[in-house]
């Protein structure tokens, strides 16, 4: 643990001393725990923001030409289906019985 010297207004110091006394803590411990709680809350807020940003990113792109506009597998192969199914009928192919 490190020691820190801080400067504050007299009325703020009076409030801090009263709050620390209510909790049965020293001023140093009270301020340390208060600052640690603020830090934890800020970390939660940042993690929540990061999680929300990640969810927005994973839910789909926000730029044109991608995502939902992409054709599905069926659409991609629909144009080529007849070519793919008749590939074996190509005149340049030899049957296995012809051999070398």
N, C-alpha and C positions, 0 to 999 in steps of 0.2 A: 504494500500500500504506500502511496505517495501522499505527502502533505501539500496542501494548496492554501495560499493566502488569498482571500477574496475581500472585496470592498463593497459595502452596501449601505443604504440609508439607515439611519437609526431606527425609524419606525418599522422598516422591513426586518431588521435584526431583532427587534422586540417581538414581532410576530413569529419569527423563526424560533426564538427561544421558548415562547409560550407553546407553540405546536410541538416542539421537541419534548418539552416537559410533560405535555398531555400524554404523549406516547411513552414516556419514561426513557427517552433516548437522549444522547448528547446531541448538540447542535451539529457536530461533525457527522455523526451517524445519520441523523435526520436528513441533512442535505445530501449525503452520499446516496441514501436509499431513494430519495425523491428524484435525484438526477438519474439514477439507474432505472427507475420506473419510467421516466420520460423517454429514456433511450430505448427501452424495450417496446414502449408504445410506438415510437417512431419506426422501429424495426418492423413491427407488425404492419404498420401502415404501408411501409415500402414493400414488404412481401406481398401484401394484398394488391397493391398497384402492379407489381410484377406479375402476379398470378392472373390478374384481369387482362393485362397486356398479352400474356401468353395465350389465354383463352380466346382473345380476339384474333390473334394470329392463327391459331389452330382452327378456328371456326370457318376460315376461308379467306382468300386473298381480297384485298381491298383495291385492286387495280384491274383495269379492263383486260380482257383476253385470257383470263385464267379461271380456274375453279369450276363453278357451275356451268360456265359456257363451254367447257370442254366436252366433246362427244364421248359417249360411253363406248364400251367394247362392241356392243351390237351395232352401233352406228358406224364405228370404224371398219368393221368387217362386212357390213351390208353391201357396200359398193364392190367389194372384192370377192364376195361369196361365190358367185358363179365361176369366177376365174379359179378360185381355190378348189372348188369341187370338181372342175373339169380339167384340172392340171394333168391328170393321168392320160387324158385324151390327146395330148399334144402330139402332132405328127412326127416330131423329131425323136420321140422316145421309142426305144426298141423294147420288145417284150423280152422276158428272161429266156424264153425258149429259143430265141434267135441266137443268143450267146455270141462268143467270139469265134 
